[in-house]
Amino acid sequence: MATHSHDNIDWDAHLNRLREADELTAPETAELVARLLGPDDRTVLEVGSGAGGTAAAFAAALAEPGGEVVVVDTAQELLTAAADRAGTVSDRVTVHAVQADAAEDGLVGAVARAGAPTPVDLVFAAFVVHHLPDQLAGLRRLAELVRPGGRLAIVEFGLQTKVLPDDVGVGDPGLEGRLIAGREQWFQRMRAEMTGTTRLRMGWGAALAEAGLTDVRSWSYLVDRPAPLADTGRRAVLRRLELLRRHAEEFLAQADVAALDQLLDETGEHYVGNRDDVYFLTANTVHVATR
Ligand SMILES: C[S@@+](CC[C@H](N)C(=O)[O-])C[C@H]1O[C@@H](n2cnc3c(N)ncnc32)[C@H](O)[C@@H]1O
């Protein structure tokens, strides 16, 4: 199986950003895991587990009476980090790491060859399916890992993350809206440039039904950290603006790039790391369906 993602992104380079994101959202992740796990669930498989914060939350929730957590990723360093993170939570939970590509057929075989359980009670993938060239085929592949009666849960974008006041005092007001619009252009190009890219001409819930699953349910949860932020929140704002800088830069007017650079300049008067008016607000949407 190929061990690279299809989106031209070096995911291993994102380890620190993903770790910080895990730290910020740990309370919401724990709540989500508690809501997703049924009382009889013992086996969970997470695809695209990033730095492992959610896998660790699954391990913590399964610790009584014990269970198994499988982490699957194409990125080797992320996979090791996620397995280490989840593996230290409880001796009653066995953690399996499988390097495999969710965009290729043979995922079930790769999991089985690694000695990991399949099918499992719950398959989970957060912000991963939109990185696959054919998202519907990806959902079908993930569904094959679910036991009959088990669930597939995905998390995808609900509302766009906001961190800045409308007028940051440098450049023109409305900067963040333009950054988000630029990032959206980056996202569409990222999808368009994947080999074998296929449009998903429907919403996520409809796609889960189209993939053959039933009893589809969706809900959203906020990650709401108002200003003034503590350190973890300030770092999340910085990482968010750095990501927008990388993704949106080529789609922005020069004046907006210059304004963003002032916000990111730690020696300057507008540095976001020193501002008490930045915040972190996002909404993620969960879609769950039964096999
Ligand atoms: C945006 S990150 C999300 C990480 C984590 N789920 C979270 O919510 O923080 C995308 C993750 O999917 C993984 N990934 C990307 N393409 C993949 C593929 N084709 N097969 C398996 N994993 C993939 C990346 O390596 C990374 O861990």
The ligand as a Gaussian input file, in Angstrom:
#p B3LYP/6-31G(d) Opt

LIG

0 1
 C       -6.048000      17.466000       9.052000
 S       -5.162000      16.117000       9.756000
 C       -6.361000      15.636000      11.004000
 C       -5.726000      14.940000      12.171000
 C       -6.689000      14.562000      13.300000
 N       -7.736000      13.682000      12.840000
 C       -7.277000      15.806000      13.924000
 O       -8.494000      16.017000      13.803000
 O       -6.513000      16.571000      14.535000
 C       -5.291000      14.846000       8.533000
 C       -4.746000      13.504000       8.978000
 O       -5.074000      12.522000       7.970000
 C       -3.897000      11.833000       7.555000
 N       -4.084000      11.449000       6.154000
 C       -4.101000      12.240000       5.062000
 N       -4.322000      11.514000       3.953000
 C       -4.467000      10.225000       4.365000
 C       -4.705000       8.997000       3.684000
 N       -4.833000       8.958000       2.351000
 N       -4.802000       7.838000       4.410000
 C       -4.642000       7.873000       5.769000
 N       -4.400000       9.006000       6.455000
 C       -4.312000      10.173000       5.767000
 C       -2.782000      12.850000       7.812000
 O       -1.504000      12.247000       7.876000
 C       -3.237000      13.454000       9.130000
 O       -2.933000      12.625000      10.224000

